[in-house]
Amino acid sequence: MNAETIRVDEMPSPVGRLLLLADAQGLREIRFETERHPRPVSPHWLRSSAALAFAREQLEEYFAGTRTGFDLPLHPQGTAFQLTVWEELARIPYAETISYGELARRIGQPQAMRAVGAANGRNPLPIVVPCHRVIGANGNLTGFGGGLPAKRFLLEWERRMAHGDLFGADDGRRAAR
């Protein structure tokens, strides 16, 4: 497989079907079934479950609550600025959130909140590069390529897994333990 050959596969997840894309260098994209800005699927991509088994396995572990970080070869396509933002996103610890302003400060460009927000919104590897962990300065959830319900789910899922609360605090089972 050369660097320009794109392998593609789909997988079910609690946030809908995910489309996984990889090349010879690593995972390039994760797309949501219902993206805010859908992009076309190329007829030249090759369907290959085997080529994406490495990513599917780790995503399945994440959704099973047994994985809190990813160890995958990644090959996102973006500008130097976007890559810098995405690298910083990957450093946000599991089950933690930061604001766009904090993300801008962490890359050494505190005045670039809007540009950081735009780069965050173009992250081609959601979940693995956890752009869902970036929220508004006031604590509100802001845009997410997979939609706000998916972002809410991911944040709540991580919070529950990190605190050993498999059933959620509001369903009445917590008191029974």
C-alpha positions as CSV (number, residue, x, y, z in Angstrom):
1,M,0.0,0.0,0.0
2,N,1.6,3.3,-1.0
3,A,1.0,6.6,0.9
4,E,-1.7,7.7,-1.5
5,T,-3.8,4.5,-1.3
6,I,-6.6,5.2,1.2
7,R,-8.1,2.2,3.0
8,V,-11.6,2.7,4.5
9,D,-13.8,0.8,6.8
10,E,-16.9,1.4,9.0
11,M,-17.6,0.5,12.5
12,P,-20.6,0.9,14.8
13,S,-20.2,3.0,18.0
14,P,-22.4,4.5,20.7
15,V,-22.2,7.8,18.8
16,G,-23.2,6.3,15.5
17,R,-21.4,4.6,12.6
18,L,-17.8,5.8,12.2
19,L,-15.9,5.8,8.9
20,L,-12.2,5.1,9.4
21,L,-9.6,6.2,6.8
22,A,-6.0,5.2,6.7
23,D,-3.0,5.3,4.4
24,A,0.3,3.5,4.7
25,Q,1.5,5.9,7.4
26,G,-1.4,5.7,9.7
27,L,-5.0,6.7,10.5
28,R,-5.9,9.8,8.6
29,E,-9.6,10.4,9.5
30,I,-12.5,9.4,11.6
31,R,-15.8,10.6,10.2
32,F,-19.2,10.6,11.9
33,E,-22.2,9.2,10.1
34,T,-23.9,12.6,10.7
35,E,-21.2,15.2,10.3
36,R,-21.9,18.9,10.5
37,H,-19.8,19.4,7.3
38,P,-20.0,16.1,5.4
39,R,-17.3,15.3,2.9
40,P,-17.7,13.0,-0.1
41,V,-16.4,9.4,-0.1
42,S,-14.1,8.7,-3.0
43,P,-14.8,5.7,-5.2
44,H,-11.1,5.2,-5.4
45,W,-10.8,4.3,-1.7
46,L,-10.3,0.6,-1.0
47,R,-12.6,-1.1,1.5
48,S,-10.3,-3.0,4.0
49,S,-11.3,-4.2,7.4
50,A,-7.9,-5.7,7.9
51,A,-6.0,-2.5,7.2
52,L,-8.1,-0.7,9.9
53,A,-8.3,-3.4,12.5
54,F,-5.7,-1.6,14.6
55,A,-7.9,1.5,14.9
56,R,-11.2,-0.3,15.3
57,E,-9.8,-2.5,18.1
58,Q,-8.6,0.6,20.1
59,L,-11.9,2.5,19.5
60,E,-13.9,-0.6,20.6
61,E,-11.7,-0.7,23.8
62,Y,-12.4,3.0,24.4
63,F,-16.1,2.5,24.1
64,A,-16.0,-0.6,26.3
65,G,-14.3,1.6,29.0
66,T,-11.0,-0.3,29.0
67,R,-8.9,2.3,27.1
68,T,-8.3,5.9,28.2
69,G,-5.6,6.7,25.6
70,F,-4.7,5.7,22.1
71,D,-1.5,4.3,20.7
72,L,-2.1,4.5,17.0
73,P,0.0,5.6,14.0
74,L,-1.6,8.9,13.0
75,H,-1.3,10.7,9.7
76,P,-3.7,13.7,9.8
77,Q,-3.6,16.2,6.9
78,G,-3.5,19.9,7.8
79,T,-1.6,23.1,8.0
80,A,1.3,23.5,10.3
81,F,-0.9,25.6,12.7
82,Q,-3.6,22.9,12.6
83,L,-1.1,20.2,13.3
84,T,0.2,22.2,16.3
85,V,-3.3,22.5,17.7
86,W,-4.1,18.8,17.1
87,E,-0.9,17.8,18.8
88,E,-1.9,19.8,21.8
89,L,-5.4,18.4,21.8
90,A,-3.8,14.9,22.1
91,R,-2.2,16.0,25.4
92,I,-5.6,16.8,27.1
93,P,-6.0,14.1,29.7
94,Y,-8.8,11.6,29.6
95,A,-12.0,12.9,31.3
96,E,-10.7,16.4,31.5
97,T,-11.8,19.5,29.7
98,I,-10.1,22.8,28.8
99,S,-11.4,26.0,27.1
100,Y,-10.4,27.3,23.7
101,G,-8.5,30.1,25.5
102,E,-6.5,27.6,27.5
103,L,-5.8,25.6,24.3
104,A,-4.5,28.8,22.6
105,R,-2.3,29.6,25.7
106,R,-0.9,26.1,25.6
107,I,0.3,26.5,22.0
108,G,1.8,29.9,22.9
109,Q,-0.7,32.0,21.0
110,P,-3.1,33.3,23.6
111,Q,-4.7,35.8,21.2
112,A,-5.5,33.1,18.6
113,M,-8.7,31.7,20.2
114,R,-10.7,31.9,17.0
115,A,-8.0,30.3,14.9
116,V,-7.6,27.6,17.6
117,G,-11.4,27.0,17.5
118,A,-11.3,26.7,13.7
119,A,-8.4,24.2,13.8
120,N,-10.2,22.3,16.5
121,G,-13.3,22.1,14.3
122,R,-11.2,20.8,11.4
123,N,-9.7,18.0,13.5
124,P,-9.8,14.9,11.2
125,L,-9.4,12.4,14.1
126,P,-12.1,13.1,16.6
127,I,-12.2,10.8,19.7
128,V,-8.6,9.7,19.1
129,V,-7.4,13.4,19.1
130,P,-9.9,14.5,21.7
131,C,-11.4,17.8,20.4
132,H,-14.5,16.9,22.3
133,R,-12.6,17.8,25.5
134,V,-12.5,21.5,24.5
135,I,-15.5,23.5,25.8
136,G,-16.5,27.1,26.1
137,A,-14.9,29.3,28.7
138,N,-18.2,29.4,30.6
139,G,-18.4,25.6,30.6
140,N,-20.9,25.3,27.8
141,L,-20.5,22.7,25.1
142,T,-19.7,24.2,21.8
143,G,-19.7,22.9,18.3
144,F,-18.6,19.3,17.5
145,G,-18.3,17.6,14.1
146,G,-20.4,14.7,15.3
147,G,-23.0,17.0,16.9
148,L,-23.5,18.2,20.4
149,P,-25.3,15.0,21.6
150,A,-22.2,13.0,20.6
151,K,-19.9,15.5,22.4
152,R,-22.1,15.3,25.5
153,F,-22.0,11.5,25.3
154,L,-18.2,11.3,25.0
155,L,-17.6,13.7,27.9
156,E,-20.1,12.0,30.1
157,W,-18.8,8.5,29.2
158,E,-15.2,9.5,30.1
159,R,-16.3,11.1,33.3
160,R,-18.2,8.0,34.3
161,M,-15.4,5.6,33.4
162,A,-12.8,7.8,35.2
163,H,-14.9,7.7,38.4
164,G,-16.0,4.1,38.1
165,D,-19.6,5.1,37.7
166,L,-20.7,2.6,35.0
167,F,-24.4,3.3,35.4
168,G,-24.5,7.1,35.7
169,A,-25.2,9.0,38.8
170,D,-28.8,9.8,38.0
171,D,-30.4,6.4,37.3
172,G,-30.9,5.2,40.9
173,R,-28.4,2.4,40.9
174,R,-25.6,4.3,42.6
175,A,-27.4,4.3,46.0
176,A,-27.9,0.5,45.7
177,R,-24.1,-0.2,45.6
